[in-house]
Amino acid sequence: MFNNKMMFTIFYMNFHEKLRGISQKNNSIICVGLDIDKEKIPAHILKGGSFPLLEFNKKIIDVTCDLVCAYKLNLAFYEQYGIDGMHLLKDTLDYIPKIL
């Protein structure tokens, strides 16, 4: 039976190993924040497509995935859009390459 300390150690080691591996692969320790703020996203992106915020996140991921070691999604930026924001959060997380 695992206790809390053992579970933390297992999680931390896996996280640490993954972080070290992707940092070495991409030669980077950069973490990109995917914090959505409609006021800071260019208007032409907000007008395009049926899911403009997801497309914006995907474009950022596409052009940075070989340059970074992690992405950070601030839950508060997604919560403000209610259930749509939670779907956006999930879809964005699903889009991030599994190696990261």
ChimeraX attribute file (.defattr): number of C-alpha atoms within 10 A of each C-alpha:
attribute: neighborCount
match mode: 1-to-1
recipient: residues
	/A:1	3
	/A:2	8
	/A:3	7
	/A:4	8
	/A:5	9
	/A:6	11
	/A:7	11
	/A:8	12
	/A:9	11
	/A:10	13
	/A:11	12
	/A:12	12
	/A:13	12
	/A:14	12
	/A:15	12
	/A:16	11
	/A:17	12
	/A:18	16
	/A:19	17
	/A:20	15
	/A:21	15
	/A:22	19
	/A:23	19
	/A:24	12
	/A:25	13
	/A:26	14
	/A:27	14
	/A:28	15
	/A:29	15
	/A:30	14
	/A:31	13
	/A:32	17
	/A:33	13
	/A:34	20
	/A:35	15
	/A:36	21
	/A:37	10
	/A:38	13
	/A:39	8
	/A:40	7
	/A:41	13
	/A:42	10
	/A:43	10
	/A:44	8
	/A:45	14
	/A:46	16
	/A:47	10
	/A:48	12
	/A:49	10
	/A:50	9
	/A:51	12
	/A:52	16
	/A:53	20
	/A:54	19
	/A:55	17
	/A:56	19
	/A:57	21
	/A:58	18
	/A:59	11
	/A:60	14
	/A:61	20
	/A:62	13
	/A:63	10
	/A:64	16
	/A:65	17
	/A:66	16
	/A:67	18
	/A:68	20
	/A:69	24
	/A:70	20
	/A:71	18
	/A:72	11
	/A:73	15
	/A:74	13
	/A:75	14
	/A:76	11
	/A:77	16
	/A:78	21
	/A:79	14
	/A:80	11
	/A:81	12
	/A:82	10
	/A:83	11
	/A:84	12
	/A:85	19
	/A:86	16
	/A:87	14
	/A:88	21
	/A:89	22
	/A:90	12
	/A:91	14
	/A:92	19
	/A:93	16
	/A:94	10
	/A:95	14
	/A:96	16
	/A:97	11
	/A:98	7
	/A:99	11
	/A:100	15
